[in-house]
Amino acid sequence: MSNNIESHQVENRVFKPSKEFAKKARVSSMAEYKKLWKESVDKPTKFWAREAKELCWQKKWKEVLDWKAPHAKWFVGGELNVSESCVDQHAKGKRRNKAAIIFEGEPGDKRVITYAQLHREVCKWANVLIGQGVHPHDRVLIYMPMIPEAAFAMLACARIGAVHSVVFGGFSADSIADRLEDSGAEHIITADGGWRRGKIIPLKDNVDAAIKSNASIKSVIVVKRTEQKISMKKGRDHWFLDLEKDVSAKHEAQAFDSEHPLFILYTSGSTGKPKGILHTSGGYLTGAYTTCKYVFDMRDEDVYWCTADVGWITGHTYIVYGPLAMGVTQVMYEGAPNQPDFGRFWQMIEEYGVSIFYTAPTAIRAFIKAGDHFPEKHDLSSLRLLGSVGEPINPEAWMWYRDKIGGGRCPIVDTWWQTETGAIMITPLPGCTPTKPGTATLPFFGIDAAILDESGNEVGPDEGGRLVIRQPWPSMTRGIYGDKSRYKKAYWSDYKGIYTAGDGARRDEDGNFWIVGRLDDVLNVSGHRLGTAEVESALVAHDAVAEAAVVGKPHEIKGQAIVAFVTLKGDHEESPELLGELRNHVGNAIGSIAKPDELHFTPSLPKTRSGKIMRRLLKELVETGDISGNITTLEDFEVIANLKKKLGGK
Ligand code: 6R9
């Protein structure tokens, strides 16, 4: 029996970019894409060097790539200051008075920060950090709401050669403590609080709890945001407002080596302690910049909005480093998408004339559930390009996004990538790639992606296998902070010299990559290995279904039985009839092999705080009736408690 993943999904809808979009795009035909892609993987150093040249370097590199698998050095001998490309070049040039960040807080407060102001702020922050004794290579933990100061602080760290480690503001004191310990950070940047769903997240209180018995913390810099009372420890804790009074708004950006560490970002990993994914300077910035240019087709006149939080890699690459290196105007929003209601995003798109919008499938499914009347109330005609990231986007959610948000005219870029890859890897190019709902389509320039079976052979069309990258790329992680062997074991041990992403995938006959789910989640039913994405997408394609998650459960005869969890759209009610109908619907859509043996309705699914469905928890719940593992990354604990009751567990 083959160990490969089977695929049963058929998708025939194809959408080509409009002639009008193609005409103005940087890459406007598939022939051009294919030619450029081939050149770029045949001679990756040539392609990436050409792109890297568009950034600000204080000293040119001697060698583009030094590759001793799995360790890469890019732009060897080159020196740059990352913040110079993102800030100084615009502040000194024609974008001086252009809006860099249009900020909206959850309570409705607004601010516009021009590139010249951004420059002054970043310089002030850099001087404040130096004043607190922060040196190059020192790690600085940033625990902030989604306010412009989060970007200022990150860029200031980059500017002085310190290594930031941003911890998502929704994480607890324990997560901060773990990350402080692992990274050895001695400085913290935070705020009194942040606004989320009309409530204050007590950021400073959480920091206090995390460092209560930690004597190694030298300084805590606090931004005033929510203005509730907090405690400040004398000598250690400082209001930024006080510190900035004593510093200059000028700071000369010193050059650092291309491989100087830029940041550590922790990613949960399926088991055990979070991995500190390390990224360095020149290569990372090249990846961020190049993908913004080609994938989002960013132009000077665009208003770009990525709804991620800076606590995730998407916020690092596609809020801070990439868009700012491009000199674009972007919208930044502090709060929840449903505050005060599910119209908030659409209202903001209308108000600011957003032209490029980048969000996640989990948000799209929530909007579908909330109802079409929210987007319908707003003029979304400024939009010209839509993006998706984070999970496979179910074809029906893709169609909704295209029709209801994109008005049928905006190309959708479904971008596959990871914290570890630093930048987008598999994606349509908006001016040329024919898209099909549910596939991230084709590899980006310089990216040699493939799907291999267990013995390392490339699989045929529509055969599932492991998604790998066969050549180094500039924005790849340089490793797991402080754990060399874990890096090798996690990503480089399946095949020699080849990066394994941990995702299952297949390619269709047009070469498009379809992510079928995480390899850890693959189902094995009567010897058939099925990815989770196809079964879930079949469920979501039913009119009544908003969201679905499937997991395997031990079964005496079949090996595994399929258990599905389903949330319904607002106007549908659960019933035994609907349950039967949904099971049959999956059977009809992809075959009886994929028909769920059990199906449970639930008002919501367990997710990570970045919106990814946590199938691991559902699996544990159906297998043992309880959850024992680490659930600190879970967004909403109630979900699990309710499901436990429902399944009659402990
Ligand atoms: C950027 C980001 C990475 C994992 C990745 C995959 C899933 C992300 C996807 C996608 C299908 C897409 N993923 N984008 N799956 N289609 N367009 O999300 O990074 O948080 O590290 O997660 O997310 O499973 O391996 P990260």
Residues whose N, C-alpha, C, O or C-beta is under 5 A from the ligand:
A	BS01	6R9	S388 V389 G390 E391 P392 I393 D414 T415 W416 W417 Q418 T419 E420 A440 A501 D503 I515
